[in-house]
Amino acid sequence: MPFFSLRFTQLFQLYFGVICFFSLTRHFPPMLNKELDALAAEDVSRLDATASMGTIRLYDRKTRLGAEALLMKPEGGEPERSFGVICGDSEGTENDTRRLTAMFFVSSKDWDASTCGGGVAVEEGTKFDAVRDRIILLRSDTCSHRQEPWIGEDKDGLEQASCVTVHFVKDTTDSA
């Protein structure tokens, strides 16, 4: 049995969502740069229309339960996750060109974040639930946030979900 398995419909939904989302990387930076220029927003770096970074975060409830049993989850439940900025405070961050992060949630239409988990919490108190086809945009260099843990349910369609993350990078020809 494979460590992680997706049904065909879930795989197709993820593939289609990823293809549509990554086409955004080509068209979104020029549109946003145009709006930033119109607003004369000098404190925001312009984005590079030719470069981005991306990841896919997959969740599978059966895998999580198996890992928790193997690692013996602590009695207190989930440890508190800390907030942080994507560019971080570690060594070498002055060379980190990520400026805008887009998170695209792919899950069942029946996914309810109040019981199934997932999403993003901003340190100032705002929470964005993992809702199917939702895109969340965050400033990579200033927005302190954390990703909320996925929980899922033992029901068809509520055992798996994913989040596709794309980091738009600063235009290196930009002097800001």
Kinemage of the C-alpha trace (Angstrom):
@kinemage 1
@onewidth
@group {chain A} dominant
@subgroup {mainchain}
@vectorlist {calphas} color= white
{ca met a 1} P 0.000 0.000 0.000
{ca pro a 2} L 1.456 3.396 -0.913
{ca phe a 3} L 2.324 5.839 1.859
{ca phe a 4} L 0.044 8.482 0.367
{ca ser a 5} L -2.736 7.793 -2.083
{ca leu a 6} L -5.181 10.042 -3.900
{ca arg a 7} L -8.306 8.926 -5.692
{ca phe a 8} L -8.436 9.816 -9.391
{ca thr a 9} L -11.013 12.596 -8.894
{ca gln a 10} L -8.923 14.198 -6.159
{ca leu a 11} L -5.792 13.892 -8.275
{ca phe a 12} L -7.570 15.499 -11.252
{ca gln a 13} L -8.935 18.309 -9.042
{ca leu a 14} L -5.455 18.950 -7.627
{ca tyr a 15} L -3.839 18.837 -11.089
{ca phe a 16} L -6.427 21.186 -12.616
{ca gly a 17} L -6.178 23.581 -9.660
{ca val a 18} L -2.380 23.624 -9.838
{ca ile a 19} L -2.355 24.264 -13.601
{ca cys a 20} L -4.850 27.136 -13.279
{ca phe a 21} L -3.059 28.556 -10.243
{ca phe a 22} L 0.384 28.439 -11.806
{ca ser a 23} L -0.907 30.214 -14.918
{ca leu a 24} L -1.606 33.030 -12.471
{ca thr a 25} L 2.145 33.389 -11.905
{ca arg a 26} L 2.570 34.601 -15.476
{ca his a 27} L -0.245 37.152 -15.497
{ca phe a 28} L -0.610 38.342 -11.915
{ca pro a 29} L 2.707 40.200 -11.295
{ca pro a 30} L 2.326 42.632 -14.248
{ca met a 31} L -1.283 43.384 -13.233
{ca leu a 32} L -0.318 44.001 -9.608
{ca asn a 33} L 2.693 46.130 -10.599
{ca lys a 34} L 0.410 48.289 -12.761
{ca glu a 35} L -1.963 48.826 -9.801
{ca leu a 36} L 0.939 49.608 -7.452
{ca asp a 37} L 2.243 52.197 -9.922
{ca ala a 38} L -1.228 53.770 -10.175
{ca leu a 39} L -1.396 53.972 -6.368
{ca ala a 40} L 2.172 55.326 -6.180
{ca ala a 41} L 2.907 52.688 -3.511
{ca glu a 42} L 6.603 53.267 -2.889
{ca asp a 43} L 6.869 50.972 0.166
{ca val a 44} L 5.990 47.833 -1.852
{ca ser a 45} L 8.536 46.200 -4.153
{ca arg a 46} L 7.464 45.490 -7.713
{ca leu a 47} L 7.198 41.804 -8.627
{ca asp a 48} L 9.218 39.927 -11.225
{ca ala a 49} L 6.933 38.701 -14.019
{ca thr a 50} L 9.351 35.925 -14.999
{ca ala a 51} L 10.174 34.220 -11.681
{ca ser a 52} L 8.361 32.650 -8.728
{ca met a 53} L 8.754 29.789 -6.232
{ca gly a 54} L 6.127 27.236 -5.300
{ca thr a 55} L 5.260 24.295 -3.051
{ca ile a 56} L 2.369 21.892 -2.646
{ca arg a 57} L 1.313 20.901 0.878
{ca leu a 58} L -0.720 17.671 0.915
{ca tyr a 59} L -2.780 16.385 3.831
{ca asp a 60} L -3.989 12.811 4.310
{ca arg a 61} L -5.846 11.966 7.532
{ca lys a 62} L -4.897 8.260 7.567
{ca thr a 63} L -1.228 9.170 7.203
{ca arg a 64} L -1.488 11.722 10.019
{ca leu a 65} L -3.158 9.234 12.386
{ca gly a 66} L -0.547 6.616 11.559
{ca ala a 67} L 2.313 9.048 12.170
{ca glu a 68} L 0.765 10.198 15.467
{ca ala a 69} L 0.444 6.594 16.631
{ca leu a 70} L 4.034 5.912 15.638
{ca leu a 71} L 5.397 9.043 17.280
{ca met a 72} L 3.034 8.907 20.273
{ca lys a 73} L 1.333 12.307 20.148
{ca pro a 74} L 1.771 14.242 23.442
{ca glu a 75} L -1.105 14.130 25.957
{ca gly a 76} L -1.737 17.883 25.669
{ca gly a 77} L -2.788 17.570 22.015
{ca glu a 78} L -1.343 19.762 19.266
{ca pro a 79} L 1.630 21.892 20.305
{ca glu a 80} L 1.049 25.611 19.779
{ca arg a 81} L 2.437 26.685 16.424
{ca ser a 82} L 4.406 29.900 16.387
{ca phe a 83} L 3.827 32.842 14.060
{ca gly a 84} L 6.477 33.937 11.602
{ca val a 85} L 7.245 35.937 8.490
{ca ile a 86} L 8.040 33.877 5.381
{ca cys a 87} L 11.300 35.723 4.766
{ca gly a 88} L 12.066 35.181 8.463
{ca asp a 89} L 14.711 36.565 10.743
{ca ser a 90} L 17.422 34.015 10.027
{ca glu a 91} L 20.811 34.533 8.453
{ca gly a 92} L 20.745 35.423 4.755
{ca thr a 93} L 17.237 36.898 4.701
{ca glu a 94} L 18.534 40.132 3.228
{ca asn a 95} L 18.994 38.160 -0.009
{ca asp a 96} L 15.487 36.637 0.153
{ca thr a 97} L 13.503 38.107 -2.745
{ca arg a 98} L 10.066 36.681 -1.833
{ca arg a 99} L 7.603 39.573 -1.472
{ca leu a 100} L 4.086 38.219 -1.986
{ca thr a 101} L 2.756 34.772 -1.099
{ca ala a 102} L -0.400 33.274 -2.605
{ca met a 103} L -1.971 30.205 -0.982
{ca phe a 104} L -4.574 28.260 -2.964
{ca phe a 105} L -6.659 25.705 -1.034
{ca val a 106} L -7.858 22.554 -2.798
{ca ser a 107} L -10.332 20.439 -0.819
{ca ser a 108} L -13.740 18.848 -0.997
{ca lys a 109} L -16.705 21.191 -1.381
{ca asp a 110} L -17.919 19.726 1.936
{ca trp a 111} L -14.727 20.679 3.798
{ca asp a 112} L -15.616 22.662 6.934
{ca ala a 113} L -12.580 24.315 8.485
{ca ser a 114} L -14.290 24.579 11.889
{ca thr a 115} L -14.193 20.773 12.209
{ca cys a 116} L -11.639 19.721 9.555
{ca gly a 117} L -9.003 22.386 10.247
{ca gly a 118} L -6.644 24.028 7.815
{ca gly a 119} L -6.214 27.640 6.868
{ca val a 120} L -4.022 30.548 7.896
{ca ala a 121} L -4.009 32.674 11.054
{ca val a 122} L -2.463 36.154 11.010
{ca glu a 123} L -0.770 37.234 14.230
{ca glu a 124} L -3.021 40.302 14.522
{ca gly a 125} L -5.992 37.938 15.054
{ca thr a 126} L -7.512 37.396 11.601
{ca lys a 127} L -8.110 33.770 10.564
{ca phe a 128} L -8.680 32.599 6.997
{ca asp a 129} L -10.260 29.143 6.805
{ca ala a 130} L -9.228 26.538 4.258
{ca val a 131} L -12.173 26.844 1.884
{ca arg a 132} L -12.224 25.124 -1.497
{ca asp a 133} L -10.733 27.310 -4.259
{ca arg a 134} L -9.820 30.153 -1.873
{ca ile a 135} L -6.693 32.168 -2.615
{ca ile a 136} L -5.049 34.058 0.240
{ca leu a 137} L -2.441 36.749 -0.493
{ca leu a 138} L 0.117 37.714 2.169
{ca arg a 139} L 3.114 40.045 2.182
{ca ser a 140} L 6.036 37.614 2.489
{ca asp a 141} L 8.335 40.175 4.056
{ca thr a 142} L 6.024 41.717 6.683
{ca cys a 143} L 2.924 39.576 7.435
{ca ser a 144} L 3.455 37.380 10.496
{ca his a 145} L 1.215 34.299 10.190
{ca arg a 146} L 0.996 30.551 10.711
{ca gln a 147} L -0.680 27.722 8.839
{ca glu a 148} L -3.348 26.009 10.906
{ca pro a 149} L -3.152 22.199 11.193
{ca trp a 150} L -5.311 20.000 8.994
{ca ile a 151} L -7.522 17.548 10.923
{ca gly a 152} L -9.985 16.098 8.422
{ca glu a 153} L -12.791 13.670 9.225
{ca asp a 154} L -13.359 9.976 8.696
{ca lys a 155} L -15.855 10.661 5.885
{ca asp a 156} L -15.560 10.315 2.135
{ca gly a 157} L -13.970 13.485 0.687
{ca leu a 158} L -12.915 14.855 4.067
{ca glu a 159} L -9.775 12.784 4.540
{ca gln a 160} L -7.546 14.683 2.131
{ca ala a 161} L -6.867 18.302 1.227
{ca ser a 162} L -4.002 20.386 -0.099
{ca cys a 163} L -2.605 23.878 -0.305
{ca val a 164} L -0.606 25.140 -3.279
{ca thr a 165} L 1.704 27.999 -2.317
{ca val a 166} L 3.398 30.368 -4.754
{ca his a 167} L 5.922 32.993 -3.689
{ca phe a 168} L 6.141 35.940 -6.058
{ca val a 169} L 9.617 37.447 -5.965
{ca lys a 170} L 10.882 41.002 -6.068
{ca asp a 171} L 11.921 42.367 -9.442
{ca thr a 172} L 15.718 42.449 -9.189
{ca thr a 173} L 15.835 45.496 -11.459
{ca asp a 174} L 13.653 47.306 -8.872
{ca ser a 175} L 15.673 49.690 -6.690
{ca ala a 176} L 13.096 49.710 -3.847
